[in-house]
Amino acid sequence: MTDRKRTPLELPSQEELLRLLDYNPETGILVWKIRPAHRVMIGDIAGSVDSSTRYLQIRIKGVLYYSHRLIWKIVTGKDPVGEIDHENGNRQDNRFQNLRDASKHINSKNKCIPSNNYSGVIGVTWHQQGLKWCAAITENREKEHLGLFDNIEDAAAARKLAEKAHAFHDNHGREPQTFAYTPAAPKKAEYQSGAKGITWRKREKKWATRYQDPETKVKVFAGLHDTVEQAIEALEAKKRAAGLA
């Protein structure tokens, strides 16, 4: 599955990417190690879906990059030489085992069945004049006719043999993906408390507690604490003392 619809950009260095992002090769998820924007927290899943290509993309310093290309650089330390192919055809499945650096020619051998195919088998069409099924394959822009067959099963078998002979991917001719890959939900980020009014203070390396005074609408600072549990207990005590609990 090709990523060639956007001109590949020179990627940030591996060192910079490792400073910004944490990658889980088993789930394919990238999460932020820093806060790139006011509304983004450390530990948030990075990126969004490109509506035109359905690839995941991430904005770094104002520039959009495809997530799979950043992942390749994070893991290998090198920019991809060719196109990053999602071997199972799912453009949002960024597990490293599903990615490969492939030339345009190699990538063309791992496509889903075209939308205008009516036989249900890639490379097999109905030959109206001969009233038989016709099998063919294209390699290096040259079309090779594989024969006419009385039934579609024989035509499909001939096509599959030709694919193996020309080193096509086993997934070539698959049905198009209709649902996005859903990775396993990540565990709660190390620096997210999961509790209202408790946030991590990076400079002090402690948990800060705040609550809002219902009359003045002013946020009241309630102290710094070593653990989330201590912060929760202290915040509840402050609220009770203020008559808010």
N, C-alpha and C positions, 0 to 999 in steps of 0.2 A: 504494500500500500504506500504510494509515493507521497512525499512532502514537497514536491517541486513547484507548487502553485505560488509560493512566495520565494523571492530571490534570497538564497542563503546569506546571512550576515556574518561578519566576523564575530565570533563569540567572545564574551569576557574570559579572562584567564581562569584556569581551574582553581587557583588560589582564591580569587574573588568570588567565584560561584560557591565554593565551600564555606566562605565567610557568610554568604547571604542565605544559603539554602541547605536543608538537610534532605537527603534522598533515601527512600527505602526501596531497594531493588526488588523485594518480594511483593510489594503492593503497587509499586510504580508511583507512589505519592511523593511530591515535593512539598516541604513546609518551610515557612520563613524562620530564620534564626535571628532576624532583626525585625524592626518595625519599619517597613518601607513607606508607609502612609499612616495618617492619624487613626484611621479606622481599622487598620490591620494590626493584629496582635502577634507576638512571638508564638510560634506553634500553629498558626493558621495555615490551612492548605493554600499553596501558592497557585495563582493563575486563574484563567477563565477559558471558556470555549470560544474559539473563532467561529462565528456564525456562518462564514462562507465555506470553510474547509472542514469544520468539526474537529480540528486538532486543538489540543490544549496549548495555551500561550501564556507567557509571563512577561510583564513589563519591568525592565531594569533600567533605571536612570532615563526614563522616557522612551526607551526603545523596546518594541515587542519582539520576542524570540519564541520560537516553538519550543515547548517543554522538552520534547524528545531529543532535540539537538543539544539543549543544555545538559540533559541527563548523559548523553554520550560523552560530552566534554568532562563532566564531573567524574564519571567512572573511568574513562580511558586517559584523560588528560590531553586529548587531541580533538581538533575539529573534525567532523565527519568529512571523508573524502568525497563521497557521493551523496545519495539520498538515504534517509533513514526509513527503512521498511518496517512497518508493523506486520510481522509475519502472519498473525491470525486475522489480519484485515481490520481490526478494531483500532481506530485512530486515537482512542483515548486510553488504551491499555499500554501504559508506559513501563511495565515491568521489564527489567533489562533483558530477560530471557526472550522477550517478544520483539526486541529491536535488533536490527542488523544494518550495517553500513553497506549499501549496495549501489552498483552503477545503475544508470537509467535502463540499460538493456536487461540486467538481471532483475530489476524491479518490475519490468514489464511482464515477467514470467510469474508474477504473483498478484493476479487481478481477480476481482469478482466477476461474475457473469454479467454481460452487458444488459442494460434495461430493455433493449430491442430484441433480445433473444427469446424465441417462442418455443424452442425445443426443450428447454430446461437443461441442455448440455452445451457448454461452451465449445465452439468449433463445429457444431453439428446443426445442419439446416435441412429443410425438406426440398428435394429436387423435383420440381413440379413436372418437368418434361419427362424425366425417367421414372417418376412415381416411386422414388426411393429416398432413403436418408443419405445425405452427403456429409462426409467428414473431411475436415481440412485443418491445417495448422500453419501459422505464419512465423517464420524465423528469419531475422535479419532483413525484414521487409519483403521477404519472398514467400509467397503462398504455395504451400505444398498440398496437393489433393491426395487424400488417403483412400478414396474409393467410394462406391455407392453400395448401400446395404438395404436389405429387405426390412430389417427391424432396427429400431433406435438403439437397442442394447448392443448390437454388433458395431454400430457406428461409434457409440460412446467408448467401447473397448478399444477400437482402433485409434481413436483420438487420445485416450489415456496412454497407450503404448508409445505414441509419437511424443507426448509430453515428457515421458520418462527418458526417451532417447535424446531429447533436446534439453534435458536438465531443467524442466519447469518445476516450480515449487509444488509440493503436495496439495497446498491449499488453493492452487490456481483453479478458477472456475467456480469458487464457492458462491453462496448466496450473499447479497449485500448485507452489511450490518444495519440493523434497524434500531438497536438499543445501545446506548453508551455503556462501556465497561464500568462497572461499579466496584471499586476497590474496597477492601475491608476497611471499616471505620477506624481511624487512628485512635490510639489512647489519648487521654487528656494531656495536653502539652505540659511540660515540666513547669513552665512559668505562667500557667493559667490556674487560678484558684478554684474556679467553678462556683464561687460564692459572690453574691452581690456586695459591693462596697469594699472588696479586698483585691488589691492589685500588687504586682511585683515591682519593687523599686530596684532597678538595675544598679544604680550607683551605690546605694547602701547595702544591697544584697539582702533585703528584708521585705516582709509583707506589710504593706501600708493599709490602714483601715480608715474609712471615711463613712459618714452618714449625713443625710440631708435633714436640716432643721425644718419641720413642716410649716412653721410660722414665717421664718425669714427666707426660706428656700435656699439658704446658704449651706454649702457642704462643710462639715466640721471634721477636721483631722483628728483621728482617735489613736494615733500611735503606730510604731513599727514593731514587728514581731518576727521571730526566727522561723516559725512554722505556720502553715495555714490554720491548723487546729487552734494554736494560741491566738491567732488573729481573730478567728470566729468567736472564741470565748470572750476576748477582750471587747470586741465590737458589741456583742450582746450585753455585756456589763455596762458599757457606756450608754447604750440605748435605754437600759432599764433605769440608770441613774438620771437620765434626761426625761424619763417618763414616756418613752416611746415604745416600750416593749410590754 
